[in-house]
Amino acid sequence: MRLIKEKTGIDFLSPSRRKIALVFSVLFVAVSFVSLYTRGLQFGIDFTGGVLLEVGYSQAANLERIRGELSAAGFEDAQVQRFGRDTDVLVRLPPQEDVSADEVRRELQATLAASGQDFELRRVEFVSAQVGSELAEKGALAMVVALLMIFVYVMIRFQWKFSAGAVAALAHDAIVTVGFFSVFGLPFDLTVVAAVLAVIGYSLNDTVVAFDRIRENFLSLRGVSAQDAMNVSINEMLARTLITGLTTLLVLIALLMLGGESIAPFSIALIVGIIVGTYSSIYTASATALALDVNPQDLIEPVKDPSLIDDLP
């Protein structure tokens, strides 16, 4: 037992720490849901539809003048904002009905040229409102299907109690990551959906590796409680978890700082998701399985032939 205590190291899953972690998790999820209900998400053009232009000027752009010229040209609902440097401007327009994309492009180019500043039209995107609605539905459906398939996979590989813990952790990660974008009013587009799905994959990998070690210790550490066996497993995997998370975060921080404004939401979603995912693989996945009273007997296949019981040593 002394050896077990030494190997246990940090007692991650003690009842008091699990209660504290549960309070934090419930708080984060509740804030996310409240923000999503009251504030919603700042959907990008991928979901709302409309026109998006990225314009680069030779000198610092005058946003008020650009807004005035667009309004005078009939684009009253245009949103004009800086896009990184003072010379970069992002223009968003709602869906333009009964007007072709080429006509909108020509009118916008003529309006922007009226400012007298040299500019470069770097990017123009047109998305209909119907396509945006379909993308929103498919993005949400992709997350639900991913969680269901993960539940089945983990249940087959381990046991349903582990599966419930894994899905609880992944749902926790996805909700908190999306809630973060709602709370801080960050733009939410298809790249963020891709990032959330990537977070689910990253967190699942971390959780499955931890569950593998837990299964090994369940079968090798005889006479040890499930809590102690899981604590030993988490401590044995702690160095790997931290090194993997920190090296990934270094890459994402560099991507956030150097990748430009267009890739920033993607980077932020992954950074938040990896931090939350590292926490949830310990305090949500493992704690949930422990709360469901997982034990070594759950991993032992039952003997189908009663006559074989007598032959067991």
Secondary structure, 3 states (H helix, E strand, C coil): CHHHHHHHCCCCCCHHHHHHHHHHHHHHHHHHHHHHHHCCCEECHHHHCEEEEEEEECCCCCHHHHHHHHHHCCCCCCEEEECCCCCEEEEEECCCCCCCHHHHHHHHHHHHHCCCCCEEEEEEEEECHHHHHHHHHHHHHHHHHHHHHHHHHHHHHCCHHHHHHHHHHHHHHHHHHHHHHHHCCCEECHHHHHHHHHHHHHHHHHHHHHHHHHHHHHHHCCCCCHHHHHHHHHHHHHHHHHHHHHHHHHHHHHHHHHCCHHHHHHHHHHHHHHHHHHHHHHHHHHHHHHHCCCCHHHHCCCCCCHHHHHHCC
